[in-house]
Amino acid sequence: MKLAPQEKKHFRTIAHSLSPVVTIAQKGLTESVSEEIERALRQHELIKIKIFAADRDSRKALTMEICKAANAQLIQSIGNVAVIFRAAEKPDPKLSNLLRFKTT
């Protein structure tokens, strides 16, 4: 699933007002963290994740691991925050960040 540059820009605009829903700290990507990411993507489609890692390369590797495991696409990564997206099969209008925060 390849997103067009306009779609990524639109998603970054929406993500700007979001708060991180998952924080990954010293224990790394545990099973419970993976389950929480999966749940958040299923409900919200577009989420922010805060990643506390030793250095930039570790954060990048962990972000790529998350995207691969969750079958999601990286939209943006700035500092210790990553924005990822995965389209829901049946988005819930009350929970989906894409449907709740439409921009023009």
PDB file as gemmi writes it, atoms N, CA and C in Angstrom:
CRYST1    1.000    1.000    1.000  90.00  90.00  90.00 P 1                      
ATOM      1  N   MET A   1       0.846  -1.175   0.000  1.00  0.00           N  
ATOM      2  CA  MET A   1       0.000   0.000   0.000  1.00  0.00           C  
ATOM      3  C   MET A   1       0.888   1.234   0.000  1.00  0.00           C  
ATOM      4  N   LYS A   2       0.952   1.865  -1.125  1.00  0.00           N  
ATOM      5  CA  LYS A   2       1.781   3.051  -1.279  1.00  0.00           C  
ATOM      6  C   LYS A   2       0.879   4.272  -1.264  1.00  0.00           C  
ATOM      7  N   LEU A   3       1.197   5.232  -0.401  1.00  0.00           N  
ATOM      8  CA  LEU A   3       0.401   6.445  -0.298  1.00  0.00           C  
ATOM      9  C   LEU A   3       0.996   7.549  -1.164  1.00  0.00           C  
ATOM     10  N   ALA A   4       0.126   8.336  -1.751  1.00  0.00           N  
ATOM     11  CA  ALA A   4       0.560   9.484  -2.539  1.00  0.00           C  
ATOM     12  C   ALA A   4       1.074  10.572  -1.593  1.00  0.00           C  
ATOM     13  N   PRO A   5       1.965  11.429  -2.066  1.00  0.00           N  
ATOM     14  CA  PRO A   5       2.476  12.515  -1.215  1.00  0.00           C  
ATOM     15  C   PRO A   5       1.372  13.402  -0.632  1.00  0.00           C  
ATOM     16  N   GLN A   6       0.296  13.622  -1.393  1.00  0.00           N  
ATOM     17  CA  GLN A   6      -0.816  14.444  -0.892  1.00  0.00           C  
ATOM     18  C   GLN A   6      -1.517  13.752   0.276  1.00  0.00           C  
ATOM     19  N   GLU A   7      -1.654  12.423   0.181  1.00  0.00           N  
ATOM     20  CA  GLU A   7      -2.277  11.681   1.281  1.00  0.00           C  
ATOM     21  C   GLU A   7      -1.420  11.749   2.538  1.00  0.00           C  
ATOM     22  N   LYS A   8      -0.112  11.577   2.377  1.00  0.00           N  
ATOM     23  CA  LYS A   8       0.784  11.660   3.536  1.00  0.00           C  
ATOM     24  C   LYS A   8       0.709  13.042   4.172  1.00  0.00           C  
ATOM     25  N   LYS A   9       0.668  14.075   3.357  1.00  0.00           N  
ATOM     26  CA  LYS A   9       0.575  15.439   3.877  1.00  0.00           C  
ATOM     27  C   LYS A   9      -0.730  15.617   4.648  1.00  0.00           C  
ATOM     28  N   HIS A  10      -1.814  15.096   4.102  1.00  0.00           N  
ATOM     29  CA  HIS A  10      -3.111  15.164   4.772  1.00  0.00           C  
ATOM     30  C   HIS A  10      -3.064  14.432   6.119  1.00  0.00           C  
ATOM     31  N   PHE A  11      -2.452  13.250   6.142  1.00  0.00           N  
ATOM     32  CA  PHE A  11      -2.345  12.469   7.377  1.00  0.00           C  
ATOM     33  C   PHE A  11      -1.469  13.192   8.406  1.00  0.00           C  
ATOM     34  N   ARG A  12      -0.386  13.830   7.962  1.00  0.00           N  
ATOM     35  CA  ARG A  12       0.464  14.594   8.882  1.00  0.00           C  
ATOM     36  C   ARG A  12      -0.308  15.757   9.493  1.00  0.00           C  
ATOM     37  N   THR A  13      -1.163  16.394   8.702  1.00  0.00           N  
ATOM     38  CA  THR A  13      -1.990  17.487   9.204  1.00  0.00           C  
ATOM     39  C   THR A  13      -2.928  16.992  10.299  1.00  0.00           C  
ATOM     40  N   ILE A  14      -3.558  15.856  10.065  1.00  0.00           N  
ATOM     41  CA  ILE A  14      -4.459  15.273  11.067  1.00  0.00           C  
ATOM     42  C   ILE A  14      -3.670  14.868  12.311  1.00  0.00           C  
ATOM     43  N   ALA A  15      -2.518  14.243  12.120  1.00  0.00           N  
ATOM     44  CA  ALA A  15      -1.726  13.722  13.237  1.00  0.00           C  
ATOM     45  C   ALA A  15      -1.180  14.830  14.130  1.00  0.00           C  
ATOM     46  N   HIS A  16      -1.041  16.031  13.594  1.00  0.00           N  
ATOM     47  CA  HIS A  16      -0.488  17.136  14.376  1.00  0.00           C  
ATOM     48  C   HIS A  16      -1.256  17.346  15.687  1.00  0.00           C  
ATOM     49  N   SER A  17      -2.567  17.178  15.651  1.00  0.00           N  
ATOM     50  CA  SER A  17      -3.380  17.416  16.845  1.00  0.00           C  
ATOM     51  C   SER A  17      -3.559  16.178  17.722  1.00  0.00           C  
ATOM     52  N   LEU A  18      -3.005  15.047  17.304  1.00  0.00           N  
ATOM     53  CA  LEU A  18      -3.161  13.813  18.077  1.00  0.00           C  
ATOM     54  C   LEU A  18      -2.117  13.712  19.190  1.00  0.00           C  
ATOM     55  N   SER A  19      -2.470  12.987  20.224  1.00  0.00           N  
ATOM     56  CA  SER A  19      -1.531  12.651  21.291  1.00  0.00           C  
ATOM     57  C   SER A  19      -1.060  11.218  21.078  1.00  0.00           C  
ATOM     58  N   PRO A  20       0.150  10.892  21.529  1.00  0.00           N  
ATOM     59  CA  PRO A  20       0.615   9.502  21.404  1.00  0.00           C  
ATOM     60  C   PRO A  20      -0.296   8.555  22.182  1.00  0.00           C  
ATOM     61  N   VAL A  21      -0.659   7.440  21.564  1.00  0.00           N  
ATOM     62  CA  VAL A  21      -1.524   6.458  22.224  1.00  0.00           C  
ATOM     63  C   VAL A  21      -0.724   5.319  22.824  1.00  0.00           C  
ATOM     64  N   VAL A  22       0.520   5.165  22.383  1.00  0.00           N  
ATOM     65  CA  VAL A  22       1.385   4.104  22.890  1.00  0.00           C  
ATOM     66  C   VAL A  22       2.766   4.704  23.151  1.00  0.00           C  
ATOM     67  N   THR A  23       3.359   4.302  24.275  1.00  0.00           N  
ATOM     68  CA  THR A  23       4.716   4.709  24.599  1.00  0.00           C  
ATOM     69  C   THR A  23       5.573   3.459  24.746  1.00  0.00           C  
ATOM     70  N   ILE A  24       6.698   3.464  24.041  1.00  0.00           N  
ATOM     71  CA  ILE A  24       7.624   2.333  24.121  1.00  0.00           C  
ATOM     72  C   ILE A  24       8.866   2.822  24.849  1.00  0.00           C  
ATOM     73  N   ALA A  25       9.171   2.178  25.966  1.00  0.00           N  
ATOM     74  CA  ALA A  25      10.300   2.604  26.789  1.00  0.00           C  
ATOM     75  C   ALA A  25      11.383   1.528  26.818  1.00  0.00           C  
ATOM     76  N   GLN A  26      12.033   1.367  27.963  1.00  0.00           N  
ATOM     77  CA  GLN A  26      13.223   0.524  28.080  1.00  0.00           C  
ATOM     78  C   GLN A  26      13.004  -0.947  27.763  1.00  0.00           C  
ATOM     79  N   LYS A  27      11.795  -1.477  27.944  1.00  0.00           N  
ATOM     80  CA  LYS A  27      11.559  -2.894  27.663  1.00  0.00           C  
ATOM     81  C   LYS A  27      11.360  -3.168  26.177  1.00  0.00           C  
ATOM     82  N   GLY A  28      11.199  -2.129  25.394  1.00  0.00           N  
ATOM     83  CA  GLY A  28      11.088  -2.282  23.956  1.00  0.00           C  
ATOM     84  C   GLY A  28       9.715  -2.742  23.506  1.00  0.00           C  
ATOM     85  N   LEU A  29       9.684  -3.412  22.384  1.00  0.00           N  
ATOM     86  CA  LEU A  29       8.443  -3.862  21.768  1.00  0.00           C  
ATOM     87  C   LEU A  29       8.026  -5.207  22.351  1.00  0.00           C  
ATOM     88  N   THR A  30       7.284  -5.165  23.442  1.00  0.00           N  
ATOM     89  CA  THR A  30       6.809  -6.383  24.098  1.00  0.00           C  
ATOM     90  C   THR A  30       5.508  -6.839  23.445  1.00  0.00           C  
ATOM     91  N   GLU A  31       5.052  -8.000  23.829  1.00  0.00           N  
ATOM     92  CA  GLU A  31       3.810  -8.532  23.283  1.00  0.00           C  
ATOM     93  C   GLU A  31       2.624  -7.638  23.640  1.00  0.00           C  
ATOM     94  N   SER A  32       2.580  -7.139  24.868  1.00  0.00           N  
ATOM     95  CA  SER A  32       1.460  -6.286  25.272  1.00  0.00           C  
ATOM     96  C   SER A  32       1.475  -4.951  24.518  1.00  0.00           C  
ATOM     97  N   VAL A  33       2.660  -4.419  24.261  1.00  0.00           N  
ATOM     98  CA  VAL A  33       2.761  -3.183  23.483  1.00  0.00           C  
ATOM     99  C   VAL A  33       2.311  -3.435  22.048  1.00  0.00           C  
ATOM    100  N   SER A  34       2.699  -4.551  21.474  1.00  0.00           N  
ATOM    101  CA  SER A  34       2.270  -4.912  20.122  1.00  0.00           C  
ATOM    102  C   SER A  34       0.752  -5.051  20.039  1.00  0.00           C  
ATOM    103  N   GLU A  35       0.155  -5.658  21.053  1.00  0.00           N  
ATOM    104  CA  GLU A  35      -1.298  -5.807  21.092  1.00  0.00           C  
ATOM    105  C   GLU A  35      -1.988  -4.453  21.182  1.00  0.00           C  
ATOM    106  N   GLU A  36      -1.422  -3.541  21.964  1.00  0.00           N  
ATOM    107  CA  GLU A  36      -2.001  -2.208  22.103  1.00  0.00           C  
ATOM    108  C   GLU A  36      -1.886  -1.427  20.789  1.00  0.00           C  
ATOM    109  N   ILE A  37      -0.773  -1.556  20.096  1.00  0.00           N  
ATOM    110  CA  ILE A  37      -0.609  -0.909  18.790  1.00  0.00           C  
ATOM    111  C   ILE A  37      -1.633  -1.466  17.809  1.00  0.00           C  
ATOM    112  N   GLU A  38      -1.798  -2.781  17.817  1.00  0.00           N  
ATOM    113  CA  GLU A  38      -2.773  -3.436  16.941  1.00  0.00           C  
ATOM    114  C   GLU A  38      -4.184  -2.921  17.218  1.00  0.00           C  
ATOM    115  N   ARG A  39      -4.561  -2.843  18.491  1.00  0.00           N  
ATOM    116  CA  ARG A  39      -5.890  -2.355  18.866  1.00  0.00           C  
ATOM    117  C   ARG A  39      -6.078  -0.906  18.422  1.00  0.00           C  
ATOM    118  N   ALA A  40      -5.067  -0.071  18.674  1.00  0.00           N  
ATOM    119  CA  ALA A  40      -5.157   1.343  18.324  1.00  0.00           C  
ATOM    120  C   ALA A  40      -5.282   1.529  16.805  1.00  0.00           C  
ATOM    121  N   LEU A  41      -4.514   0.786  16.034  1.00  0.00           N  
ATOM    122  CA  LEU A  41      -4.616   0.889  14.574  1.00  0.00           C  
ATOM    123  C   LEU A  41      -5.975   0.417  14.077  1.00  0.00           C  
ATOM    124  N   ARG A  42      -6.482  -0.647  14.663  1.00  0.00           N  
ATOM    125  CA  ARG A  42      -7.784  -1.181  14.261  1.00  0.00           C  
ATOM    126  C   ARG A  42      -8.882  -0.149  14.514  1.00  0.00           C  
ATOM    127  N   GLN A  43      -8.795   0.568  15.625  1.00  0.00           N  
ATOM    128  CA  GLN A  43      -9.830   1.537  15.976  1.00  0.00           C  
ATOM    129  C   GLN A  43      -9.609   2.910  15.352  1.00  0.00           C  
ATOM    130  N   HIS A  44      -8.372   3.393  15.366  1.00  0.00           N  
ATOM    131  CA  HIS A  44      -8.101   4.783  14.990  1.00  0.00           C  
ATOM    132  C   HIS A  44      -7.470   4.965  13.614  1.00  0.00           C  
ATOM    133  N   GLU A  45      -6.887   3.942  13.053  1.00  0.00           N  
ATOM    134  CA  GLU A  45      -6.227   3.951  11.743  1.00  0.00           C  
ATOM    135  C   GLU A  45      -4.927   4.763  11.706  1.00  0.00           C  
ATOM    136  N   LEU A  46      -4.936   5.957  12.241  1.00  0.00           N  
ATOM    137  CA  LEU A  46      -3.765   6.829  12.247  1.00  0.00           C  
ATOM    138  C   LEU A  46      -3.406   7.111  13.702  1.00  0.00           C  
ATOM    139  N   ILE A  47      -2.191   6.709  14.114  1.00  0.00           N  
ATOM    140  CA  ILE A  47      -1.817   6.869  15.522  1.00  0.00           C  
ATOM    141  C   ILE A  47      -0.402   7.425  15.649  1.00  0.00           C  
ATOM    142  N   LYS A  48      -0.163   8.007  16.826  1.00  0.00           N  
ATOM    143  CA  LYS A  48       1.178   8.448  17.193  1.00  0.00           C  
ATOM    144  C   LYS A  48       1.728   7.490  18.235  1.00  0.00           C  
ATOM    145  N   ILE A  49       3.017   7.207  18.116  1.00  0.00           N  
ATOM    146  CA  ILE A  49       3.701   6.347  19.077  1.00  0.00           C  
ATOM    147  C   ILE A  49       4.931   7.096  19.571  1.00  0.00           C  
ATOM    148  N   LYS A  50       5.105   7.129  20.877  1.00  0.00           N  
ATOM    149  CA  LYS A  50       6.293   7.756  21.458  1.00  0.00           C  
ATOM    150  C   LYS A  50       7.301   6.650  21.744  1.00  0.00           C  
ATOM    151  N   ILE A  51       8.508   6.815  21.224  1.00  0.00           N  
ATOM    152  CA  ILE A  51       9.535   5.778  21.338  1.00  0.00           C  
ATOM    153  C   ILE A  51      10.758   6.345  22.050  1.00  0.00           C  
ATOM    154  N   PHE A  52      11.046   5.793  23.223  1.00  0.00           N  
ATOM    155  CA  PHE A  52      12.252   6.187  23.955  1.00  0.00           C  
ATOM    156  C   PHE A  52      13.310   5.120  23.711  1.00  0.00           C  
ATOM    157  N   ALA A  53      14.286   5.461  22.903  1.00  0.00           N  
ATOM    158  CA  ALA A  53      15.368   4.531  22.575  1.00  0.00           C  
ATOM    159  C   ALA A  53      16.695   5.250  22.782  1.00  0.00           C  
ATOM    160  N   ALA A  54      17.764   4.481  22.804  1.00  0.00           N  
ATOM    161  CA  ALA A  54      19.088   5.022  23.105  1.00  0.00           C  
ATOM    162  C   ALA A  54      19.540   6.075  22.093  1.00  0.00           C  
ATOM    163  N   ASP A  55      19.274   5.819  20.810  1.00  0.00           N  
ATOM    164  CA  ASP A  55      19.748   6.756  19.789  1.00  0.00           C  
ATOM    165  C   ASP A  55      18.823   6.735  18.584  1.00  0.00           C  
ATOM    166  N   ARG A  56      19.133   7.555  17.612  1.00  0.00           N  
ATOM    167  CA  ARG A  56      18.315   7.699  16.412  1.00  0.00           C  
ATOM    168  C   ARG A  56      18.205   6.388  15.631  1.00  0.00           C  
ATOM    169  N   ASP A  57      19.312   5.682  15.483  1.00  0.00           N  
ATOM    170  CA  ASP A  57      19.289   4.422  14.731  1.00  0.00           C  
ATOM    171  C   ASP A  57      18.410   3.377  15.405  1.00  0.00           C  
ATOM    172  N   SER A  58      18.459   3.316  16.732  1.00  0.00           N  
ATOM    173  CA  SER A  58      17.617   2.375  17.480  1.00  0.00           C  
ATOM    174  C   SER A  58      16.137   2.716  17.299  1.00  0.00           C  
ATOM    175  N   ARG A  59      15.815   4.011  17.360  1.00  0.00           N  
ATOM    176  CA  ARG A  59      14.429   4.447  17.158  1.00  0.00           C  
ATOM    177  C   ARG A  59      13.949   4.088  15.752  1.00  0.00           C  
ATOM    178  N   LYS A  60      14.799   4.324  14.774  1.00  0.00           N  
ATOM    179  CA  LYS A  60      14.428   4.034  13.389  1.00  0.00           C  
ATOM    180  C   LYS A  60      14.201   2.536  13.194  1.00  0.00           C  
ATOM    181  N   ALA A  61      15.089   1.718  13.738  1.00  0.00           N  
ATOM    182  CA  ALA A  61      14.943   0.267  13.628  1.00  0.00           C  
ATOM    183  C   ALA A  61      13.667  -0.216  14.312  1.00  0.00           C  
ATOM    184  N   LEU A  62      13.393   0.318  15.491  1.00  0.00           N  
ATOM    185  CA  LEU A  62      12.191  -0.065  16.225  1.00  0.00           C  
ATOM    186  C   LEU A  62      10.929   0.380  15.483  1.00  0.00           C  
ATOM    187  N   THR A  63      10.963   1.559  14.906  1.00  0.00           N  
ATOM    188  CA  THR A  63       9.827   2.053  14.133  1.00  0.00           C  
ATOM    189  C   THR A  63       9.555   1.161  12.938  1.00  0.00           C  
ATOM    190  N   MET A  64      10.605   0.768  12.232  1.00  0.00           N  
ATOM    191  CA  MET A  64      10.440  -0.116  11.079  1.00  0.00           C  
ATOM    192  C   MET A  64       9.916  -1.490  11.504  1.00  0.00           C  
ATOM    193  N   GLU A  65      10.388  -1.970  12.657  1.00  0.00           N  
ATOM    194  CA  GLU A  65       9.910  -3.254  13.188  1.00  0.00           C  
ATOM    195  C   GLU A  65       8.419  -3.179  13.510  1.00  0.00           C  
ATOM    196  N   ILE A  66       7.989  -2.077  14.100  1.00  0.00           N  
ATOM    197  CA  ILE A  66       6.569  -1.879  14.430  1.00  0.00           C  
ATOM    198  C   ILE A  66       5.732  -1.874  13.154  1.00  0.00           C  
ATOM    199  N   CYS A  67       6.175  -1.108  12.166  1.00  0.00           N  
ATOM    200  CA  CYS A  67       5.432  -1.011  10.907  1.00  0.00           C  
ATOM    201  C   CYS A  67       5.311  -2.369  10.224  1.00  0.00           C  
ATOM    202  N   LYS A  68       6.399  -3.122  10.226  1.00  0.00           N  
ATOM    203  CA  LYS A  68       6.378  -4.434   9.586  1.00  0.00           C  
ATOM    204  C   LYS A  68       5.455  -5.389  10.349  1.00  0.00           C  
ATOM    205  N   ALA A  69       5.562  -5.409  11.671  1.00  0.00           N  
ATOM    206  CA  ALA A  69       4.749  -6.311  12.482  1.00  0.00           C  
ATOM    207  C   ALA A  69       3.259  -5.972  12.397  1.00  0.00           C  
ATOM    208  N   ALA A  70       2.944  -4.686  12.313  1.00  0.00           N  
ATOM    209  CA  ALA A  70       1.545  -4.258  12.296  1.00  0.00           C  
ATOM    210  C   ALA A  70       1.003  -4.096  10.875  1.00  0.00           C  
ATOM    211  N   ASN A  71       1.840  -4.343   9.868  1.00  0.00           N  
ATOM    212  CA  ASN A  71       1.450  -4.135   8.478  1.00  0.00           C  
ATOM    213  C   ASN A  71       0.941  -2.707   8.282  1.00  0.00           C  
ATOM    214  N   ALA A  72       1.687  -1.759   8.842  1.00  0.00           N  
ATOM    215  CA  ALA A  72       1.315  -0.345   8.790  1.00  0.00           C  
ATOM    216  C   ALA A  72       2.363   0.428   8.009  1.00  0.00           C  
ATOM    217  N   GLN A  73       2.024   1.654   7.672  1.00  0.00           N  
ATOM    218  CA  GLN A  73       2.943   2.497   6.921  1.00  0.00           C  
ATOM    219  C   GLN A  73       3.367   3.686   7.777  1.00  0.00           C  
ATOM    220  N   LEU A  74       4.659   3.968   7.754  1.00  0.00           N  
ATOM    221  CA  LEU A  74       5.190   5.120   8.469  1.00  0.00           C  
ATOM    222  C   LEU A  74       4.814   6.380   7.708  1.00  0.00           C  
ATOM    223  N   ILE A  75       4.184   7.307   8.396  1.00  0.00           N  
ATOM    224  CA  ILE A  75       3.798   8.578   7.786  1.00  0.00           C  
ATOM    225  C   ILE A  75       4.850   9.632   8.093  1.00  0.00           C  
ATOM    226  N   GLN A  76       5.305   9.646   9.353  1.00  0.00           N  
ATOM    227  CA  GLN A  76       6.266  10.664   9.765  1.00  0.00           C  
ATOM    228  C   GLN A  76       6.978  10.203  11.030  1.00  0.00           C  
ATOM    229  N   SER A  77       8.229  10.601  11.152  1.00  0.00           N  
ATOM    230  CA  SER A  77       8.996  10.322  12.356  1.00  0.00           C  
ATOM    231  C   SER A  77       9.823  11.565  12.676  1.00  0.00           C  
ATOM    232  N   ILE A  78       9.500  12.179  13.802  1.00  0.00           N  
ATOM    233  CA  ILE A  78      10.227  13.368  14.243  1.00  0.00           C  
ATOM    234  C   ILE A  78      10.631  13.144  15.694  1.00  0.00           C  
ATOM    235  N   GLY A  79      11.920  13.211  15.954  1.00  0.00           N  
ATOM    236  CA  GLY A  79      12.405  12.994  17.317  1.00  0.00           C  
ATOM    237  C   GLY A  79      12.016  11.620  17.809  1.00  0.00           C  
ATOM    238  N   ASN A  80      11.345  11.584  18.952  1.00  0.00           N  
ATOM    239  CA  ASN A  80      10.957  10.291  19.515  1.00  0.00           C  
ATOM    240  C   ASN A  80       9.482   9.961  19.268  1.00  0.00           C  
ATOM    241  N   VAL A  81       8.867  10.618  18.286  1.00  0.00           N  
ATOM    242  CA  VAL A  81       7.469  10.370  17.964  1.00  0.00           C  
ATOM    243  C   VAL A  81       7.342   9.898  16.519  1.00  0.00           C  
ATOM    244  N   ALA A  82       6.609   8.802  16.347  1.00  0.00           N  
ATOM    245  CA  ALA A  82       6.344   8.269  15.006  1.00  0.00           C  
ATOM    246  C   ALA A  82       4.843   8.264  14.775  1.00  0.00           C  
ATOM    247  N   VAL A  83       4.452   8.571  13.562  1.00  0.00           N  
ATOM    248  CA  VAL A  83       3.048   8.527  13.149  1.00  0.00           C  
ATOM    249  C   VAL A  83       2.932   7.390  12.149  1.00  0.00           C  
ATOM    250  N   ILE A  84       2.019   6.443  12.442  1.00  0.00           N  
ATOM    251  CA  ILE A  84       1.833   5.314  11.532  1.00  0.00           C  
ATOM    252  C   ILE A  84       0.365   5.191  11.145  1.00  0.00           C  
ATOM    253  N   PHE A  85       0.144   4.560   9.991  1.00  0.00           N  
ATOM    254  CA  PHE A  85      -1.200   4.440   9.437  1.00  0.00           C  
ATOM    255  C   PHE A  85      -1.428   3.031   8.923  1.00  0.00           C  
ATOM    256  N   ARG A  86      -2.638   2.550   9.170  1.00  0.00           N  
ATOM    257  CA  ARG A  86      -3.117   1.315   8.545  1.00  0.00           C  
ATOM    258  C   ARG A  86      -4.618   1.466   8.369  1.00  0.00           C  
ATOM    259  N   ALA A  87      -5.096   1.318   7.155  1.00  0.00           N  
ATOM    260  CA  ALA A  87      -6.523   1.470   6.873  1.00  0.00           C  
ATOM    261  C   ALA A  87      -7.311   0.353   7.554  1.00  0.00           C  
ATOM    262  N   ALA A  88      -8.436   0.722   8.137  1.00  0.00           N  
ATOM    263  CA  ALA A  88      -9.315  -0.251   8.783  1.00  0.00           C  
ATOM    264  C   ALA A  88     -10.256  -0.852   7.749  1.00  0.00           C  
ATOM    265  N   GLU A  89     -10.650  -2.093   7.983  1.00  0.00           N  
ATOM    266  CA  GLU A  89     -11.592  -2.743   7.072  1.00  0.00           C  
ATOM    267  C   GLU A  89     -12.946  -2.046   7.127  1.00  0.00           C  
ATOM    268  N   LYS A  90     -13.421  -1.788   8.348  1.00  0.00           N  
ATOM    269  CA  LYS A  90     -14.682  -1.075   8.543  1.00  0.00           C  
ATOM    270  C   LYS A  90     -14.429   0.032   9.570  1.00  0.00           C  
ATOM    271  N   PRO A  91     -14.032   1.231   9.126  1.00  0.00           N  
ATOM    272  CA  PRO A  91     -13.733   2.303  10.075  1.00  0.00           C  
ATOM    273  C   PRO A  91     -14.959   2.734  10.875  1.00  0.00           C  
ATOM    274  N   ASP A  92     -14.763   2.942  12.151  1.00  0.00           N  
ATOM    275  CA  ASP A  92     -15.813   3.422  13.045  1.00  0.00           C  
ATOM    276  C   ASP A  92     -15.770   4.949  13.038  1.00  0.00           C  
ATOM    277  N   PRO A  93     -16.839   5.618  12.600  1.00  0.00           N  
ATOM    278  CA  PRO A  93     -16.820   7.082  12.513  1.00  0.00           C  
ATOM    279  C   PRO A  93     -16.571   7.777  13.859  1.00  0.00           C  
ATOM    280  N   LYS A  94     -16.876   7.096  14.946  1.00  0.00           N  
ATOM    281  CA  LYS A  94     -16.665   7.694  16.268  1.00  0.00           C  
ATOM    282  C   LYS A  94     -15.221   7.562  16.740  1.00  0.00           C  
ATOM    283  N   LEU A  95     -14.473   6.610  16.201  1.00  0.00           N  
ATOM    284  CA  LEU A  95     -13.110   6.348  16.661  1.00  0.00           C  
ATOM    285  C   LEU A  95     -12.029   6.661  15.633  1.00  0.00           C  
ATOM    286  N   SER A  96     -12.321   6.532  14.371  1.00  0.00           N  
ATOM    287  CA  SER A  96     -11.322   6.728  13.324  1.00  0.00           C  
ATOM    288  C   SER A  96     -10.841   8.176  13.294  1.00  0.00           C  
ATOM    289  N   ASN A  97      -9.548   8.369  13.453  1.00  0.00           N  
ATOM    290  CA  ASN A  97      -8.989   9.717  13.403  1.00  0.00           C  
ATOM    291  C   ASN A  97      -9.143  10.332  12.020  1.00  0.00           C  
ATOM    292  N   LEU A  98      -9.184   9.507  10.996  1.00  0.00           N  
ATOM    293  CA  LEU A  98      -9.342  10.032   9.641  1.00  0.00           C  
ATOM    294  C   LEU A  98     -10.744  10.566   9.404  1.00  0.00           C  
ATOM    295  N   LEU A  99     -11.737   9.940   9.986  1.00  0.00           N  
ATOM    296  CA  LEU A  99     -13.109  10.384   9.805  1.00  0.00           C  
ATOM    297  C   LEU A  99     -13.488  11.500  10.787  1.00  0.00           C  
ATOM    298  N   ARG A 100     -12.911  11.475  11.967  1.00  0.00           N  
ATOM    299  CA  ARG A 100     -13.248  12.496  12.976  1.00  0.00           C  
ATOM    300  C   ARG A 100     -12.590  13.838  12.699  1.00  0.00           C  
ATOM    301  N   PHE A 101     -11.391  13.835  12.145  1.00  0.00           N  
ATOM    302  CA  PHE A 101     -10.630  15.073  11.948  1.00  0.00           C  
ATOM    303  C   PHE A 101     -10.412  15.372  10.475  1.00  0.00           C  
ATOM    304  N   LYS A 102     -11.477  15.410   9.717  1.00  0.00           N  
ATOM    305  CA  LYS A 102     -11.326  15.720   8.296  1.00  0.00           C  
ATOM    306  C   LYS A 102     -10.898  17.176   8.142  1.00  0.00           C  
ATOM    307  N   THR A 103      -9.941  17.386   7.256  1.00  0.00           N  
ATOM    308  CA  THR A 103      -9.508  18.744   6.945  1.00  0.00           C  
ATOM    309  C   THR A 103      -9.874  19.042   5.501  1.00  0.00           C  
ATOM    310  N   THR A 104      -9.981  20.292   5.204  1.00  0.00           N  
ATOM    311  CA  THR A 104     -10.350  20.658   3.825  1.00  0.00           C  
ATOM    312  C   THR A 104      -9.165  21.177   3.075  1.00  0.00           C  
TER     313      THR A 104                                                      
END                                                                             
